[in-house]
């Protein structure tokens, strides 16, 4: 966008009538608005990479949480329970730890999707995709919660 938008614009037939020429205040206001618009673009250029970095961080964190809990639940938890001579609850404890890790990881992945849609690429298509993804992940979260606890999250224990 040109720095001095009004001076570079063509006014059809206005040159012949000096009374319809834009005055200095109009030129100054238009230039100020154009510069503010350019500053807004600069702000977007700063926010977008930060948001993308934040999204990547949240996604990695979600993935590492799921992997970390899975490794803990499948390797360390059984060893601890075997040392305590508690053979019966091993399956139950491993299942609980693994389920909790998946739930926590899903929360981070949903947060990353929301940040990506709102801050990076806000279109009707991405909002629709986000709605579907959040719906599926919410269903998974409720299903896992019900499976782990034996009741729905809104029911009393």
C-alpha positions as CSV (number, residue, x, y, z in Angstrom):
1,X,0.0,0.0,0.0
2,X,1.5,3.4,-0.9
3,X,2.7,5.6,2.0
4,X,0.6,8.6,0.9
5,X,-2.6,7.0,-0.3
6,X,-4.6,10.2,-1.0
7,X,-1.9,11.9,-2.9
8,X,-1.5,8.9,-5.2
9,X,-5.2,8.4,-5.8
10,X,-6.9,9.7,-8.8
11,X,-9.9,11.9,-8.4
12,X,-12.1,11.7,-11.5
13,X,-12.9,15.2,-12.5
14,X,-12.0,16.7,-9.1
15,X,-8.9,18.5,-10.4
16,X,-11.0,21.0,-12.2
17,X,-13.0,22.0,-9.1
18,X,-10.7,23.2,-6.3
19,X,-13.6,23.2,-3.8
20,X,-13.9,19.4,-4.0
21,X,-10.2,18.8,-3.5
22,X,-9.5,17.0,-0.2
23,X,-8.3,19.4,2.4
24,X,-5.1,18.9,4.5
25,X,-7.1,17.4,7.4
26,X,-8.7,14.8,5.2
27,X,-5.3,13.9,3.7
28,X,-3.7,13.7,7.2
29,X,-6.6,11.6,8.5
30,X,-6.4,9.2,5.5
31,X,-2.7,8.9,5.8
32,X,-3.1,8.2,9.6
33,X,-5.7,5.5,8.9
34,X,-3.5,3.9,6.2
35,X,-0.5,3.9,8.6
36,X,-2.6,2.4,11.3
37,X,-3.7,-0.3,8.9
38,X,-0.1,-1.0,8.1
39,X,0.7,-1.2,11.8
40,X,-2.2,-3.7,12.2
41,X,-0.6,-5.8,9.6
42,X,2.7,-5.6,11.4
43,X,1.0,-6.7,14.6
44,X,-0.6,-9.6,12.8
45,X,2.8,-10.5,11.4
46,X,4.1,-10.7,15.0
47,X,1.2,-12.5,16.6
48,X,0.8,-15.2,13.9
49,X,4.3,-16.7,14.3
50,X,4.0,-16.5,18.1
51,X,0.6,-18.3,17.9
52,X,2.0,-20.9,15.5
53,X,4.9,-21.5,17.9
54,X,2.5,-21.8,20.8
55,X,0.4,-24.3,18.8
56,X,3.4,-26.4,18.0
57,X,4.5,-26.4,21.6
58,X,1.0,-27.3,22.9
59,X,0.8,-30.2,20.3
60,X,4.2,-31.5,21.3
61,X,3.3,-31.3,24.9
62,X,0.1,-33.2,24.4
63,X,1.9,-35.9,22.4
64,X,4.7,-36.2,25.0
65,X,2.2,-36.4,27.8
66,X,0.4,-39.3,26.1
67,X,3.7,-41.0,25.3
68,X,5.1,-40.4,28.8
69,X,2.0,-41.7,30.6
70,X,1.9,-44.7,28.3
71,X,5.5,-45.6,29.1
72,X,5.0,-45.0,32.8
73,X,1.8,-47.0,32.8
74,X,3.2,-49.9,30.8
75,X,6.7,-50.1,32.3
76,X,7.1,-48.4,35.7
77,X,3.7,-48.9,37.2
78,X,3.7,-52.7,36.9
79,X,7.3,-52.8,38.3
80,X,6.2,-50.8,41.4
81,X,3.1,-52.9,41.9
82,X,5.0,-56.1,41.5
83,X,7.5,-55.0,44.2
84,X,4.6,-54.3,46.5
85,X,3.3,-57.8,45.8
86,X,0.0,-56.5,44.6
87,X,-0.7,-58.7,41.6
88,X,-4.4,-58.2,41.3
89,X,-4.7,-54.5,40.8
90,X,-1.9,-54.2,38.2
91,X,-4.2,-54.3,35.2
92,X,-6.6,-51.8,36.8
93,X,-3.8,-49.4,37.8
94,X,-2.1,-49.6,34.4
95,X,-5.4,-48.9,32.7
96,X,-6.2,-46.0,35.0
97,X,-2.8,-44.3,34.4
98,X,-2.9,-44.8,30.7
99,X,-6.4,-43.5,30.5
100,X,-5.6,-40.4,32.6
101,X,-2.6,-39.7,30.4
102,X,-4.6,-39.9,27.2
103,X,-7.3,-37.6,28.7
104,X,-4.6,-35.0,29.7
105,X,-2.9,-35.2,26.3
106,X,-6.2,-34.8,24.5
107,X,-6.9,-31.6,26.5
108,X,-3.6,-30.1,25.3
109,X,-4.3,-31.2,21.7
110,X,-7.8,-29.5,21.8
111,X,-6.3,-26.3,23.2
112,X,-3.7,-26.3,20.4
113,X,-6.5,-26.7,17.8
114,X,-8.4,-23.9,19.3
115,X,-5.4,-21.5,19.3
116,X,-4.5,-22.5,15.8
117,X,-8.0,-21.8,14.5
118,X,-8.6,-18.5,16.3
119,X,-5.1,-17.0,16.1
120,X,-3.6,-18.4,12.9
121,X,-6.2,-19.3,10.4
122,X,-9.7,-18.1,11.1
123,X,-12.0,-19.2,8.2
124,X,-15.4,-20.8,8.1
125,X,-13.7,-24.0,6.9
126,X,-11.2,-24.1,9.8
127,X,-14.0,-23.3,12.3
128,X,-16.0,-26.2,11.0
129,X,-13.1,-28.6,11.1
130,X,-12.4,-27.4,14.7
131,X,-16.0,-28.0,15.7
132,X,-15.8,-31.5,14.4
133,X,-12.4,-32.2,16.0
134,X,-13.5,-30.8,19.4
135,X,-16.8,-32.8,19.2
136,X,-14.9,-36.0,18.5
137,X,-12.3,-35.4,21.2
138,X,-14.9,-34.4,23.7
139,X,-16.8,-37.6,23.0
140,X,-13.5,-39.5,23.5
141,X,-12.9,-37.7,26.8
142,X,-16.4,-38.4,28.1
143,X,-16.1,-42.1,27.0
144,X,-12.7,-42.5,28.6
145,X,-13.9,-40.8,31.8
146,X,-16.9,-43.1,32.0
147,X,-14.8,-46.1,31.3
148,X,-12.2,-45.2,34.0
149,X,-14.6,-44.1,36.7
150,X,-17.6,-46.3,36.0
151,X,-20.0,-43.3,35.7
152,X,-20.5,-40.1,33.7
153,X,-18.7,-37.0,34.7
154,X,-21.9,-35.2,35.8
155,X,-23.1,-38.1,38.0
156,X,-22.4,-38.1,41.7
157,X,-19.7,-40.6,42.8
